[in-house]
Structures are given as C-alpha cells and as structure tokens.
Amino acid sequence: MPRRGDGPAAHVGRLYDQYGASLYRYALMLLADHAAAEDAIHQVFSRLIARPRDIDEDERYLRRAVR
C-alpha cells in the first residue's frame, strides 16, 4: 500500500525491491527464457507506474500479472 506523499514510482520501487527477484524466478520457470522473463517483469512494473492502482495483496497481484 502506498505511503502518504509517495508517488507511484516510489511505491513500485518498494514492491520491486521486495518481490522482483522471486517474480523473476517465477517468470523464468513459466517462460524458460531469461530475456523473456526479464521483459515480463519489466512490463509488470512499468504498467504499475503508468497506471497506479490500489492492490490488496501485492504478491498475489504481481504473480497473476506475470502470468
């Protein structure tokens, strides 16, 4: 959940710090290609910056977005 006064990029940065590595491994497992996994993770986090939204369960939402 975003903190008061934070912009979407700061919130997404915290989400990336917390979940980026595990999401990359998840994407790599699904796609079996390093470049495709990196692209998938980049797209997920870029979309969150472009269209911020309230997310109740961060990790669950992010894993669904990777699929």
N, C-alpha and C positions, 0 to 999 in steps of 0.2 A: 504494500500500500504506500503511495507517495506520501512523503512528509510535507508538512505545511511549508510553502515557499519554494519547494523544489520544482524544477521544470521536468518535463517528461524524459529528457536525456539523462538527468541525474538519477532518476528512478530506474530507468532501463540500465544504466551503468551498474547500479547495485544488483539488479537482477542478473546481469551478465557475470558479475564477479561471483555471485552465489551459485548460479546454475549453468554457466557457459560450458565448463569442462564436461559435466555429466550429460548435458544436452548434445554436445559434440559426439561423445561416445555413443549415445543413443542413435543419433543420425547416422553415424558410421556403421553401426550394427544394421540399421534398416537399409542403407544405400550401398554399403560395401565399396565406397569410393571416397577417398579423402577430400578431393576437391568438391564433390557434390555435397558432402557433409558440411564442409565449411560454408558453401553457398547457402545451404538450407538454414544454418544457424544465423548467418548474416541477414537473410531475408526476414526471419522471425523477429530479430531485434530491431531491424530497420523499420518494419511495419509498426512495431510498438512505439517508436519515436515519432513516426509520421502520423499515427492515429492512436494517441494515448487513450487508454480505457481503464476503468476500474476492474481489477481482477481479484476475485475472492481467494482463489487458491493458485498462487503463482506457478508452482512447479507443475501442477496438473494442466493448467492452461498452456504453458510452454511446451510440454511434451506433446499435447494434442496438436499444437501449431506446427511442430516439427513434422508430424505425420502428414 
